[in-house]
Amino acid sequence: MTRTSAVDAPVTGVWEGLVTTALLGTDRRTPPGTVPGPDAPAALLDAAAVETVRRRAGLRPARAARRPQPAPEDQRPPLPAAAARRLVMLLADRPGGSGGGRRGTAPDLMELLPQWLAAANTRGFAPPPQVLPALLDAARGRTDLRPAALEFAGTRALWLARLNPDWRFALRSAPGGGAGRPPLDNDGRTSELWQEGLFAERVALLSALRSHEPAAARELLATTWATERAEDRLMFLDSLRTGLGPDDEPFLEQALDDRSRNVRATAAELLSALPGSALAARMAVRAVACVAIDHTRATPAAGMPPTPTIVVEAPHECDAGMERDGVVAKAPAGRGERSWWFGQLVEAAPLATWSRRLGGRSPREIVALPVADDWQGELHAAWCRAAVRQGDAEWSRALLGEPSAPEAGGPGAASLAERAKLLGTLAAVERAEWVAGFIAAHGLSEAFQLLGVCAVPWAPPLGRAVVDALNIARDAGSYPWSFSGVMGLAERCLDPSEAGRLDALLAVPDEPEDASPGAGGYWAEAFQRLVTTLRLRAAMIEELGPPESGVTR
């Protein structure tokens, strides 16, 4: 006998309807199939209980149909038991505030989840199947978790995402390799997956292939390029950043004529990152025509010879050739057209151009030259963007200047955001030493963005500089939540070995007369949380074991 009822199959919007009924009251609205009366409230609760079970299930109930294919096997080694228990604890924690603005000494476990995932992925472990729903729920609520979470979850994340609409984001995200990486030794399977796979699978395939065989990835992309959607072409094109080289130039030159403006702009950016490309040469010709050295400029000091000065003559028009090469003709509000065009030309020109153009000077000597007619800010900002795009450490050093300089970052770095990007071109050790010098000279008030680009865990000189600066702030009598961002970073980024050195800061200090009331106690609490978090991080890494214990990729 077939029984037909409200539980036979899910109905779209059922939960929302039940919530509305509860808000209005069963005297005004009743659940489907229920008549008004004294039994209506109980019927509402019964219906809500059934729908709650549906919503929690990985596969929503439906009429009898073909069973889904089993989830693919995950060939990676399982997590050690202690690490699996730790993952459950991290996923069970509820997001809260971070840094010195929090009260209490308990670590913020949710803020440690990204670091745990990165360590587990490095070791090549597979997650216990039972934690995958909680892991996907965490990634659903935090986009910053998605790449690492989906890599850790592997192909089973995609299998689950097909069964639960709440996790559909996984089907449009790039897993980033790992267990979900498609086989690269089977040409037929590769072609089939590229032609028929989900978007996330195709991105993962292209990324994996690009990291091993750049030319094969580019050729695969070319087979379907003309039929891809604009937004997909843009993401696929972005994958060419990995292993970008001269062989990619013909394909990127063709993309300069794409019907999508965003695709054209990305192609132009990639070509300008290839100093030997034809586009870079064209941009160099345009840029050098705008910049020259004037040896006749008088100096303020009487009797001194003229000082070589950079003079700028910005372009007077943006022609069709410039637009094809990625120059955006329409300036943003508040920007002059000529300076807007000029900045785009300079940032796309190879940086080696300027030594030849400006008398064989080094980057540091060029940056030190005066620039006439208030063009210095525009010119140096464009050089900053070029140094970042081309990954030129020598130019980045010149533009950053000394960390102790009064202007706190050099003549070309007009903002902390630009300095952070320039630091990203330096090796991790040099980057940490520069930021440590900046903190020693200027304190923590402007260091948050700079700390964010430093490798984790922080190198010892940087860790010591941060701890010393926090100690100085404590002695000054201010409240710790004035440094909540830095304190939160310290919890996640300080080397766990620093915990022992922090024990001396756990006692409540004597407060000076002009200190904020109770500040000493709040600082002791914040340092206790920092120490507790560092020791927890050390335990997390120990539970996962050394990197070579898993299957590294």
N, C-alpha and C positions, 0 to 999 in steps of 0.2 A: 504494500500500500504506500502510495506517495503522499507525503504530508507537505502541505503548502503553508508557509507562515512567513512572518517578517524576517526570520533568520535564515531563509533559504539562500539569499544572495545579498551582497552589500548594495546599498542604494546611495548614490552620490548625494552628499549634503545631509545625511541622516544625523550625524553628530551635531551639526550646526542647528538643525531643526529641533533637536532635543534641548539644546542649550536655550534656544529662544522660548520653548515651551516652559522651561523652568523659570526663566526670567519673568514671563508674563503671568505664570500661575495656571494650574490646571483648571481653574474655574473659567478662564478665558480661552484656553487652548489645550487640547489633549493630544497625546501621542497618536500616530496613525493606527486605526483599528480599535481605538478605545472611545467609549462614549463618556460624556461628562457624568460625574457622580463621585461618590466617596472612594471608589476603587481607582480613580484616575491617578492620584499621586503614586500609589504603589506600582501601577502599570508604567508610569514614567521612570521610576527607579529601576524596574526590571529591564526596560528597554535601554536605559543608560548603561546598565551592567553588561548587557549583551554587546552593545556597541563598543564599550571599553575593551572587551576581549578582542573584538575585531581589529581595533586600532593598534593594539599591542602586538598582534600577530605579524610575522614576517610575510605571510601570504594571507590575503583577506579571503574569507569564506566565499564560495561561489557554487553554482550548480555543478554537478559532476561533469568533468572534462578531462582531457588528457593531462596526466601528471607532468609537471615540469621536468626537464632533464636534470639529473643530479648535479650538484655543484662540482666544479672541477677540482681535482686533487691539488693540494698545495705541497710541492716537493721540498719546500724549505724545512729545516729542522725546527722542532717545536721550541717554544720559550722554556727556559728553566722554570721550575715550579715557583721559586721565590719571585722571579720577575713577573710571572703570570699573576700572582697575587697582588703584586705592586700595581700592575696595570689596572686591575679591577678597582683598587683603591683610588687611583688617579681619575678614572672615569666616573666613579661615584661621587667625587667632590663637586660642589656647586660653585660656579664662577663667583668671585667676589672682587673686592677692591684689590689693588696691588700697591706695593711699595710702602713707604713710611707713613702713608695716610691711613693704613689699616691699624686696628687695635688688636691686641693680643699677640701671643708669641707663636701661634700655629702657622706653619707654612701654607702658602696658597698652592694646593696640589694641582689645580687646573693649569696654573702657569708653568708647572714643571712638565706637563704632558708633551709639549712640542719637543723638549730636550730628550725626554724618554724615547719618543718615537724616532728621533734622529739617531740615537744610539742603537736602538733595536734594528733599524734599517741598515745601519753600517755593519752590523753583525749578521744580517741575513736571516733573521728568525721569522717564523710564521706565527700569527696570532691564534690563540685558542678559538675555535669556531663560536663558542657561546658568548664571546665578548664583542663580536662583530656588530650586532645591533647597537650596543652602547657606543662603540667607536664611530659608527656612521652618524648616530645622533649628535655626538660631540662635533664631528666635522660639519654637519649640517648647520649647527649654530655658530661655528667659527670658521670663516673662510681661510684664515691663516693656517689652520690645521689640515686643510684638505690635501695638499700635495703629499705630505708625509703620512697622513692617515690612510690615504688610498694606496700609497705604495706598500705600506705595512699590511693592509687588508688584502691586497693582491686581487686576483681574478674573481674571488668570491664576493668582493664588494660589488662588482658589476652584476653578478648573478643575483644578489639580493636586491640591487637597485631596480632590476626589471620586475621584481615582485612587490615592491612597496613604493608608491609615488613619493613618499616623504624623502626618499633617498635618491630621487631622480637626478640630483645635482651630479652624482658620480658618473652618470652617463654623458655629461657634457664637460667633464674635467679630465685633465691629463694625469693618469696615475703616476707617471714619472719613472716607469720601468719596474724593476723588481719582479715579483712573481707573475705580474701581469704582462711581462715583456713577451711579445710573440716570438716564435721560433724564426731565426734569421737564416737557417740553413735549408729552408724549404721554399724554393722560388714560387711553386704553385700555391702554397699556403699563404705566403706573403702577398701575392697578387690578389688572392681571394679575399683576404682580410682587408686589404686596402680598398677593394671595390665594394665590399658588402658589410664591412664591420661598422660598429657603432662609432660615433665621433671620437669618444675617449679612446677606443681601441686603435683608431686610425692615427690619432695624435701620438699615442704611446709607440705605435709601430714606427712612425716617421722619426720620432725622437731617438728610439733605440737604434734604428738603422743609421741615422745621421751620426751618432756617436761612434759607430764602428766602420761604416762605409759611406762617407759623405756624398760621394758621387752617385752611388746607388739610390740614396734617399732623394737626392735632387731629381734624378731621372724618374723615380716612382711618382714624385709630385707632379712632374711635367705631364704624365700620362692622363691626368684628370683635371689639370689646372683650369682649362677653359670652361669646365662645367661645374666647378665648385661655387658655392655661395660666397659672397664678398667677405662676410665675417669669418668664414672658414678659411678662405684664401689668406686672410690676414694672419690668422693663428698659424697656419701651415708655414707661411713665409717667415714668421718669427722663429720657427725651429731652425732655420738656416744660420742663426747666430752661432750655433754649436758647430765648430769646425769651419767657420767662414773662411774662404780662401779665394784666390784668383780664378779658380775654375768655376766659381759660382757667378762670375760677372756676366756672361752672356744671358743667363736666365734672368738675373736681376735687371739687366738693361731692358729686356722685353717687358718686365713688370712695370717699368717706368711709364708704359703706355696703357696700363690697366684702367678699366672703367671706374674703379673705386679710388677715391682720393686717398683714403687711409692706406691702401695697399701701395699706391704710388709713393707716398711719403715714407713708408717703411723700406721700400726698395731703395729709395734714394739715401736713406740713413745708412743702410747696410753697405751700399756702394761707397759712401764717403768714409766708412770705416776701413776700406781697402785703399791704402795710400797710392797703390799703383793702378787703380782703376781709371778708365777714361773719364768717368764722372768727376772723380777727385781732381784730375788734371784740368778739366773744364772749370771747375770751381776755383782752382788755384789761379788760373789766368784771370778770372773775374775779380778775385779777392785782391791780388797784388796790384791790379790796376787802381785800386781804391786806397792803397797805403804806400807811403814813401817816407824817406828821411829828409828832413830839412836841416841843413848845416848852418843856416844863416840866422837862426833865432837867437836873439840877445838873451843874456842871463840877468837875473836881478842884481848880481854884484857887479858894480862898475869896474871896468878894466879887465874883466875876465873874458876869455874867448867864448864865442857862441857855443851853445850846448846842442848836440844832435837831438832833434825832436821828431817824433812820429807825427805826421800829418795825415789826415783822412779826408778823402773826397768820396762820399757815399754815392752809390749808383742813382741815376736820375729816373730810371724806369725799370720795370720788371718785364722783360721780354718773354716770348713764348719759350725760348730755349731755357731760360732760368726756371720757368714754371715746370717744364718737363723734368728738370733736374732736381725738383723737390722744393724750390723756393715758393713759399706761400705768398701770394701777391697782396692779399688784404691784410693790413696790419690790425692788431687788436686795438680795442678802445684805449685811448691815451698814449699810443705809440705813434711816432712819426713814421711815414712809409719808408723814407730813405734809410733811416737807422735800422728799421725792421729788416729790410732787404740786406743791408750791409752785414748785420749780425749773422744772418743765415749763410751768406757767402763765406764768411770767415770760419764759422764752425764746421763747414763741410770741406774746407781746404786742408790738404796734408800739412801738418805742423812743420815738417822739414822745409816747407816753402819759405818760412819766415827768416830762417837763418840766411838763406841765399838772397832774399830780397833786402834784408836789413844789415848788410855789410859783414856777413859771416859771424855775427854775434851768437853767443849761446842763449838758450832760453832765459836763464837768469838775467843776463845782460839786457836782453830785449824787454823783459818785464820791467826792468828798472828804468827804462827810457821814459822821459816825459812825453805825454801825448797832448797835442794842441787842441784848443777849441772844445774842451769838455767831451772829447770822444773816448777818454780813457776807460770809463765805466763800461761802455758798450763793447769796446775792443777787447778788454780783459775778460769780460763775461763770456764773449764768444770763444776766446781761447780756452776758458775753463770748460766749456761744453765740448770743444774739440779734443781736449786732453782726455776727458772722460770717454768720449766716443771711440777714440783711437787707442785708449789704454796706455797713454804716454806718461810714464812715471817721471821722466826728467822735467817735462813741462809742468806736471802736477806739483813737483817740489818747488819749482820757481814761482808758481802762482800761489802756493800755500804760504811760502815764506817761513820764517822761524816761528815756532809756536809761542815764544815769549815776546814777540813783537808787540808794540803798543796797540797797533790796530788789530791785534789778535787774529792774524790769519793771512797776512800778505796782501799786496795791492790788487791782486786779481780776484780774490774771493770776497764777493760783496755780501754774502750771506752764509750762515752756518750750513744751510742745505747744500750750497755749492762746495764748501769745504769738505763736507761729509762725502760728496761724490768724488772729489779729487783724492781724498784719502783712500777710496776704494780701489784706485789704480796702484797703490803701493803694496809691497809685501806685508804680510800680517805683522811681523816683528817691527818693521819700520813704522807702520801705522800706529801700533800700540805705543811706541816710544814717542811719536809726535803728540798723540792725545795726552799721554802722561805729562809731557812738557807743557801742554796747553793748560791742563788742570793745575799744575804747580804754579803757573804764572797768573792764571785768571780765575781759579776756583771752579766750582761745579755749576754755577748758575747758568752757564751757556754751553755746558759740555754734553747735555743729554743726547743730541743728535749725533755728535761725534762718537760717543760711546757705542751707539747703535750699530756702527759699521765695523767695530773691532771684533776680531775672531774670538770665539768662545771655546774654552775658558780664557779669560783675559790673561795676557802675559804678566809675569810677576811685577815688572815696573809699573804697568798700568794699574794692576790690582792694589799695589801699595799706594799709588797716587790717589786713588779713589778713597781708600780707607783713611788715609791721612787727611784728605779734604773733609770727609765726614766727621772725623774727630775734631778738626778745627771748628766746623760748624756747631758741633755739640758744645765745645768749650765757649763758643760765642754766646750761648744761651738762647738760640732760636729753637723753634719747634721742628721735629724731624719731618713733619709732613710738608715743610717747605722744600724738601728734597725727596719727595715721594717717588718721582720717576727714576731718579738715580738709585735710590734704595731698592726699588723693584728690579732694576737691571742688575744690581749687585747680587741680589738673591739668585738670579738666573745665570749670571756670567762670571762671578768671581770663581777662581780656582778653589775647589773644596779644601785643598790643603791650607788655605788661609784661615780656616775656622779656628785653629789653635791660637793664631796671632790675635784674634778678635776677643779672646776670653777676657783680656784686661779691660775691655770696654763694656762689660756686662754690669758692672756695679753702678749704682746711682751716684753721679758725681756731685760734689759740692757746687751749689749754684751761686754764681756771682750776683751781686745786688741788683744789677740791671737785667738779669735773665728773665725770660718769660716764665710765669708761674707754672711749676710742675714739669718744665721742659726736660730736666734731668731724668725723671722717671720715664717719660715717654721715649727718650733716647735709649735708655737701658732696655726697654721693652722692644724697640725696633732692632737693636743689635742682637738681642736674644733670638728674635725671629730670624734674623740673618744667619746667625750661627746654626740654629736648628735646621734651616733650609740647606745650608752648605753640607751639613752632615747627612741629611737625607739624600742629597744628590750623590754624595760619595757612596752611600748604601745602594742607591739605584744602579750605579755603574758596576758596582761589585756584583750585584745580583745577575746582571746581564753577562758578566764574564768578559774576558779580553776580546777584542775585535776578531781575532783569528779563530775564536771558538765556534762562530757561525759560518755560514756560507757567504762570504763577502762577494760583492758584485763590482 
